[in-house]
């Protein structure tokens, strides 16, 4: 491969206490939490809107906030839910606490909360690199936008990219895949013209039963039986979710192998999935009376990503710890979604439901020898099975909130992320409403 060398001057356009990279469910609440603790905060997001997988990926519902009739994720994330519901953009399903939402109002609600917190937003900005000091600290991040290449400096950085992009650029070691395939990519889409009042669809699009897989079993069984006859592509579920608008339903059923951290592989996968969206819509329209008048109203901006990189942190959460509900001395958040592993080939899925909500240690958000870097969301340190539960939105929001408070504390005291006062951090999180 031919290589070229480029040298250029890059303007540092801002200096902050905390810089958060990634404006999805983890990043937004990391930024808000840090700002509310008094830090000067910037949030860098590659799209022109916030929400990450929820809005760019149309991943619905937002789950899981309640388990065994007890709230497991609280604080600023739950404030967001209540505000979203008050806007008419969210519906909190009882008793499980899964949340159906309107993705456009989700974007707006997040934007309002971020701006109200005084956070400086750099949207339409794609992370492209970082500079490092001799002490292992990240000095600055580099990103690209219409202004060219720009840089930000900070005391503390939080990687909420979902794919551990900043951590990887800084050289943080990653978990080994051990020969296991990555969980498949899926492109969500919204169908309009659906009979959402019909018992089949209405039952399937409300996710309010603990301990049950909410896929639409009658349609699944028909598709499996007629897969060869109908020439059905790889699929999962299907899972349906209300968008809060009559006649519209979000659909999760496409799937394909692909690595979202490889540009060529991801491009090819997204092209396959876009074709499959329309093929699946045709199959539903032609075989189920509830969908006979349906049409594709929207397709996710990007394919949904279940699994890519995870850091090797100071502590790696194991499935044994996670399933047993082990409570760490430095527990800072919870997780309650089933351990959910989708097959890359075929339509199978492993769904192991928890007996009790799990705990997440602060040490899973930090790496050895990186004193000013935290991660939150999908990039945290966990083995594959524990991660397969922690990857969902509510869990990401909880770890984001914890990372934001810790970052503000470190920025104020001047300590490294390994030296944060855990007792004080836990107290601050509880005061916010975190259920730990």
N, C-alpha and C positions, 0 to 999 in steps of 0.2 A: 504494500500500500504506500503510495506517495504521500509524503507529509510536507507541510509548509509551516514556516515560523512567522507568527504575527506579533508585533510589538505595538502597543498603543497606550496612550494616556487615558485613564478612566477617572471621571469626576466622582468624588465622594459627595453624594447629594444629601446625606443626612447622618447624624450620629445619635445613638439612642441608648437607653438603658437596656432595652430588650428588643430584639428583632425576631419576629415569627415568620417562618417561610411556609406558606400553604394556608389558604383561607377556607378549609373544609371544617367538618365538625370538631376536629381537635384544635386546629389553628385559631379559629374564631374565639373559642372559649379560653385558650391560652392567652391570646392577646387581651381580651376583656378582663380576665382575672389579673393579669400583670398590671394593666392600666388602673384598675380599681384599687390596687395596692400602692398606687402612687408612682409607678414607673412611667417613663417616657417610652412609648411603644410604637413600632412600625410593623405593619403586616403586608407581606409581599404575596401576591396571588396571580397566577398565570392567566386566569380568565377575567372577564370584565364584570364578574359577579361573584358572590360568596356562596358557600354551601358545599363545595366539593362533590363527593359522590351523591349526595342528596339531590343536588340541583343539576350539576353537569351530567351525572349518571342516572338521574331519575330513580334512585334506589329508594324504594318504599316497601314497607313502612319504616319509620324510625324506631329502632327497638334496642334494648328492653329497659324500661325504667322502674318496673315493679316486679317483685318476685316473692312468692309465698305470702302475698298480701302486704309486703313491706317495700317501701321505696328503696331502691339501691343506687340510683343516681339522682343527686339533688344539687342545690346551689344554683349557680348561674345557668346551667343547662335547663333546669326545670323552670326557671324564670322565663327563659326563651320559649319553652312550650306553652306556658300560660299566656304570654304575650301573643304568640302565634295563634293560639286558639281564640283569643279575644279579637284578633283581626279577621277572624273567619277563615284562617288559613291552616288550621290544625284541628284534629279531632283525637283526643286522648282516649284510646280504647280501655275500658275497664273490664276485668281487674288487672290485666297484664301490663298496661302502660306502654303498649305499642302505639305509635302515633302516625295516623294517616295525615297527609298534608298536601297543600297546593304548592308546587315547587316555586312558582313566581312570588307568592307571598312569603315563602320561606326565605328567598333571596332578600326581599325587602326588609323583613324583620331583622335578619342578621345585620344587614347594612346599617339600619337605624341604631342597633345596639352598639356596633363597632364605632360609629361616628359619635354617638352620645358619650362614649368612654374617652373620647379625645385621641383615638388611635389614628395615626397617619397611614393612609392606604396607598399602596403602590400596586394597582391592578394592571392587567394586561402586561405583566412583567414575568419573564421566564428565567428562573434561576439558571445560571450558566457556569458558576464557579465560586471559589472562595480563596482567600489568602490566609496563610497560617504564620504564626509567630514561632520563635524557637522554643517557647514554653508549652507548646501543644495547644495554645489557644487559637481560635479563629479570630483573625483580625478584622476581616470584612467579607461580605458576600458580594458577588457580581451578578447582575441580571440584565436581560435584554428587553428593550421596549422601543417605541417609536423615537425616543430621545437618543437611542444608541445604547452602548454599554454603560451602566451606572453601578455605583457601589454604595453600600451602607456599612457603617461600623456600629458596633454595640459592645456592651459589657457582657451580655449573655445572648446566645442564639438558641432558638427552639425550632427543631426540624419537625414540621407537621405536614410534610409533602406526601405522606402515605407510602412512598417508595424509598424513604430514607435517602433522598437525593443529596441533601446537604451533608449528612453523615458520611455517605459514600465518597463525596468529593473531598471531605476532610481526612479520609483514610481510616475511618472507624471500621474495625472488623465486623463481618456479618455472619449470621447463622448459616451453617451449611445446609444445603438442600438434601444431602445424603441420597441422591439418585431418585428421589420421589418427584413426580411431576407437579408443577405448580397447579393450584386450583384453576379451573377454566375462567375465561373472561365471559361476560354476558352483556349484551346491549338491551337495556330496557326500552320499552316504547309505550305510548299511550294510544289506546283505541277509543274513538268516539263512535256514537251510534249503537252502543251496546245496550241490551236490555238489563240494566243494573238493578231493576226491581225484581227480576226473576229469582226464584229461590236458589238456583245453581250459582249464579254470579254473586248475589247478595251475601250468601253464606261464605263464599270463598274470599271475598274482598275485605272482610273484617277479621283482623288478627287478634283475637281476644281470648284464646284458650291456652292456658298453660299446659305444657307437656304434650302438645299436639303439633304435628307438622301441618302448616296451613295451606298446603298445595291443594289444588282442585282435583280431588281424587277421581270423580267420574270422567273428566276430560283426560286426565293422565292415563287411566286404564284404556280408554278408547284409542288414544294415540299410540300406546304401546302395542295394542292388538293390531292396529292397522299401519304400523310404521313403514313396512316395506311397500304395501299397496299404495300409500299416499306419498311415498318418497320423502319422508320427514327428515330434516337435518337433525344433527345432535341437538338434544333439548333436555331441559330439566323442568321439574315441577309439572305443570305450570303453576306459578303463584300470581294471584291478582291482588290489586289493592285499590281502594277508592281514592280518587283525587279530590273528593268533596264536591264534584260536579256531576249532576245527573247525566247518565249515558256515557260517562267516561271511566275508563279503568286502566290503571298501569299494569303492564304485563312483564313478568320476568320468566322467560322460558328459553331464550337463545343461549347457546354456550359453544365455546370453541377453545382449543388449546392455544396458548399464546403467552409470550413474556412481555409485559408492559414496560419493562426496562430495556428492551431491545427495540429500537425505532423501526427497523424493517419488519420484525416479527409482529409488532403491535399494529403497524399499518396494514399488513396482510390480514390479520385477524379482524380488524375493524371493517375491512371491506367485505369479508365473508359474513360477518354478523349483520351488516346493513342489508345484504341480500336476504339473509335468513329472517330478518324482521318482516319483510313483505311476504316471504313464503309462509311464515307462521300466521300472519294475518289472513292470508288466503285460506289456509287450512281451517282456521277457526270459523271464518265466514261461510265456508262451503259445507261444514260438517255439524255445526251447532246452531240451532235456531236462535239462541240468545245473542249470537254474533252475526246474524244474517245481513244486517244493515251496517256493519261496522266499517270503519276506515282508519288508517293510520293518521292520527292528529299530530303527533310529535315523536321524534326519536331522540334518545339521549345524545348530548353533545359529544360524549366520549363513552367508549365501552367501559362497563363496570369492572373494576379490578378487585379481585379477592385476595391475592397474595403476590408479593414480590420480595423485597429485601426486609430483613429484620436485623437490628443491631445485636452484637454480642455485648450485653450490658454487664454491669457489676454483678447483677443477679439475673439469671434466666429463669423465668417462671416455667415450671414443669406441669404437665397434665395431671400428675399425681397431686401436686399442691393445689392445683386449680380445682379439680373435681372434689377434693376433700374439704374445700372451704378453708384451707390453712390461712390463719391470720398472722401476717408478718408484723414485726415490730414497727416497720416503716410503711404499713398499709396506707395508701393515699386515695384509692378509688376501688370500685367494684366492677364485676361483670356477671351477667346472668343469662346471656344468650346461650342456647345449646352449642356444644362443640359441633360445628357444621362444616363438613368436608364434602365438596362436590367432586364427582368423578370427571376426569377430562374426557374420557371416552365412554359413551353410553349415557344413560339417564339416571344413574344411581346416585345416592347421597347418603353419607353417614351423618345422623343427627342424634347426638347423645345429650339428653336433657339432664340438667344439673339437679341434684337434690336440694342444694342451697346455693345462694349467690357466692361467688368467689371474690377474693381480694387481690389487689395489685400492689406490689411493693414499689416504693420510690426508686429503689436501686435498678429496676427494670427500665427506667427512663434515662439512665446515665451510663456512660462508658468509661472504662479506665483510661487515664491519661488525656482526657478531653475536658479540661476544667471549666469551660464556659459553654458547653453544649448540652442541651436536653432534647429528648425526643418525646413525642406523644402521638397517640393514634396507632395506625397500623405498623409503625416502624419500631415499636417497643420490643424489649428483649423477652422472648417467650419461645418455647418449643412449638412444634407445628400444631399439636393438638390444642394446647392452651390458646395459642394465637387464633385458632379457628373459631373460638368463641369471642375473643377480645376485639376482633376486627370490625365489629358492627358499630353503628353511629353513636348510640348512647354511651358505650364503653369508651369510645374515642373522645367524646365530649368530657367525660369524667377525668381521663388522664390529661387532656388538654388543660382543664381547669387547674389540676394539681401542678402541672409543669409551669403554668403562668404564675401562680403564687410563689413557687420555689424560685423562679427566675427573678421576680421582683425582689425577693428577700436577698438573693445573692448579689444582685446589682446594688442594693442599698448598703449591704454590709461589706462588700468587696471580697467575699469568700468564693471559693470554687464550688461547683455544684455538688461535689462529694462531701463538702463540709457544712452543708446547710443544717440548721438546727431542726431536726426532725420533729421534736416535740412541739416546737413553735409552729412548724409548717402544718402539722396535723390539727393543732388548735385553730389556726386561721381557716383551714378548710372546713372544719366543723362549724365554725362561726358563719361561714358562707352558706352552710346547709348541706355539705357533702355527707353522705351516709357511710361513714367509716368507723 
